[in-house]
Amino acid sequence: MQNEEWNVSAVSLSPELVRLAQQKQARFEACRQAAENGNEAAITELGINYFYGTNGVPEDPDAAFYWLSRTSPENAAGRCFLGACYVIGKGTKQDERTAAELFRDSAALGFPPAQYELGLCYEHGIGLERNMARAVELYALAAEQEDAQAQCALGNLYFTGNGVEQDRARAAELYTRAAEQGDVQALRNAMRRAAASRAIWTGPLRCTIRLLPSATAMRTRRRAACGCCVITGGGSGILRACNDSAKNWSTRMTRVLHFLS
């Protein structure tokens, strides 16, 4: 069969797609104007959009750092994302000590993602002295507020008995709670743990494993929609929020908006 050349001129966008694109552009312009006028919520939203390259905004590390560094000390979400810039060197020189301080400030304001990030710092000695007891405390605090990544991290500790008394039933429960929010990392961990120890294939973990097909399909659809590559292993938990799960990222953004309101 002879290949037919694809005629780009024959492709047209539906009026609905055009309307949505115009709305997104209009929102971005309004957000940028508000940010330039000093609106705290707009400054934070613009910085996060540049951080990830979302909502029609191209990823721009320098712009992300510029706007996030303009957030006030009382802005929990802004401090947390500014800390993320420092911990990975996004738009600025990498500085783990400054990152840990920013996570601490944000966590003190009650922001669950920052509590999780600070827990990571204590667990791995990022920018401060390693302290497993403090890491467990922070993970638990964020997990109680339904932060999926904290639930997954705390589940890892309970599974291995690192910093806590080993409790694989508790680990399975935490993996399940995280997986129900669409955290794919929790599903990966549950599968690996189950393969390593058949003793926990029953109970809560079985529920977790059953979530795998729908979560995998969700991740596949998201990849197809935005062409986003997955970051695996290490790095900032904030980065994982948008790469592992669209639903988890949506939950996190809801919390950001709550702290900005």
N, C-alpha and C positions, 0 to 999 in steps of 0.2 A: 504494500500500500504506500502510495506516495505521501510524504509528510507535507502537511499544509502549514504554511507560515502563519504564525499568530498575528492577527491584525490588531495592534494596540488601539488604533483609532476607533475600532468597533466596540471597545469596552467603555461602558458608561456607568457612573455611580447612580444609585437610586436617590431620589429626592430626600429620603429619610437619612441616608448616610451623609449626604451633603449637609443636611440640617444639623445632625449630631456633630459633625466636624466644625461647623460654624459656631455652635454652642460651646464646644470645648475651647475654641480659639478665643471666643468672647469672655469665657470664664478666666482664661489665662491672662488676658489683657487687664481684666478687672482686678484680678489678684495681684498682678505686678504693680498696677497703679496704687492699690491700697498699701502694698508693701513699701513702695517708695514714699508714701505719705505717713509711714510709721506704724501701720496697723500690725500688732503683734501676731495675730492669727495668720494674716496674709504672709508676713515675713517667714513664719515657720512653714506654712504650706508650700511656699515657693521654694524654700531651701530643700524640703523633702522631695519635691518634684524634680529638682535638678540633681539631687542625690541619686535617685533611682532612674530618672528619665521616664517619668510617668505623666499621664494627663496631657499628652501632646507636647511635653517639654523634653528636649534632648538631654541626655545625661551630660552634666557639666560639673566636674569636681570643683573647679575654681568658683563657679557661681554658687554651688551648694554651700561651700565653706563660707563664702562672703555673706550670704543671707543668714545662715545658721549662726554665724558669729555675732550677728546683730540682735539675736534674741536676748531677752532679759534674763537675769539670774533666777527669776521666779517662774520662768517658762520651763516646766518639766520636760515636755516633749522636745523643745528646742535644745536644751542642755544635753539631753540624751543623744540626739542625732549629731550634735556638735562633737560629743565624745566619740561617736562612731567615726567621724572624719579623722580625728586624731589617732584612733587606734589602728586604722588601716592606711593612714597617710593620704586621705582623699582631699585634694585641694590644699593640702598643707603638709608640713614635715611630720612624719610619724612621731608621736610622743605618747607612749603608753601611760606615763605617770599623769599627764594632763587629762588623758581619756578617763582614767580611773577616778580622778577628782570630779570630773563632770558627771560621770555615772553616779558617783556618790551623792552629789548635789541633787540630781534628778530623782534618785531613789528615795532620798529623804523627803521629797515632795509627794511621794506615794505613787510614782509612775511605774507600773509593773514591768514594762520592757527594760527600764533602767535597773530595776532590782535584779532582773535576770542577768543583764550585762555585767553588773557589779559582782554577781555571784560567779560568773565566768572568770572575772579578774582574780577573785580570791581563790578559786579552784586551781587555776593555772599559774598564779603568780604574775599576772599581767599588770605592770605598773605599781604593784604593791606586794607586800609579803604574803605568801601563800597561807591560807587559813581555811581549812576544810569545814570547820564548825560554822564559820561565818558564811561560807558558800552555801551550805545546807540551809541555814536560816533564811538567806535571801531567796534561794530557789523556792523554799516552802512558802514564803510570803507572797511571791509572785504567782505560784501555782494555785494558791487559795483564791486568787483573783482571776483564775482561769487563763493565765498566760500559758499557751500551749508549749512554747519552747522551754519554759521553766519546768513544766510538768514532765517533759521528755528528759531534761537534764537530771531532775530529781529521781526519775525512774531509773536512769543509768546508775546513779549512786546506790539506790536500794538493790538493784540487781547484783552489783559487784560487791556491795558492802564497803564501799569507799566513803569514809566519813560518817557512816551510819551503820547500824546493825543490819546485816543482810536480810532482806525480806522480798522474795521474788513475787509473792502475791501482791504486795504493795506496788512493786515495780510495774506489774502487769496492769494494775488499776490506773496508775499514772499514764502509762502508754495509751491505754484505752481512752482516757479523758482527752489526751492530746490528739489522738487520731480522730476522735469524733469532731474535733475542730478543723480537721483537714491537714494536720501536721504530718507530712510524708516521712520525715525523719523518724518520728515515733513508730511508724509502720515498719520502716527498714530495721530499726533496732529490735522491734518485737519479733520480726522474722528471723533475724540473726540469733537472738537469744533463744527462740524456740528451737532452732536448729541445733544449738549447742546443748540444750537441756530439755528433753521431752517431758520432764517432770512438771513443766508449767504450761503445757499445751491446753489445759482445761481452764474453766472459769473465765475470768475477765480477759485473759489473753486471747482465748478463742474468739471472743467478740471483736477484739482488735484485729485479728487476722482476717475476719470476714469483711472488714472495711477496706481491705487492700484494693480490690478491683475498682470500686467507685473512686477512691482517692487517686489511683493511677490514671484512670480515665480523665479525671479533673485536671491533673497535671499535664496530660497529653494535650488536652484542649487548650490549656493556657499557653503551652509552648507554641502550639500552632498559631495562636492568636497574636502573640507578641514576640515570638522568636527569642525568648529569654533563655540563656544558658544557665545550668544549675551549678552552683558553687558547692563543692563537696569537701567536707573535712575542715576543721579549724575555722579561723576567721571570726568575724563579728556575728553574733546572733541576729543582729538587725538585718544583716545582709541575707541571712537565711529566710527571713520572714517573707520576702517577696519571691525567692527562688524555689522554695519548697512547696508553697501552698498559697493559691490565690485567696482562699477563704481565710487562712491565717493572717495574711496581709490585710485583708479587709477588716478583720477583727482588730488588728493593731492600729489601723488608721482610725477606726471608731474611737479607740482609746485616746489617740492623739487629739482628735477633735473634741473629745470630752474634756481633756485638760486645757484646751484652748478656749473653751466656752466660759 
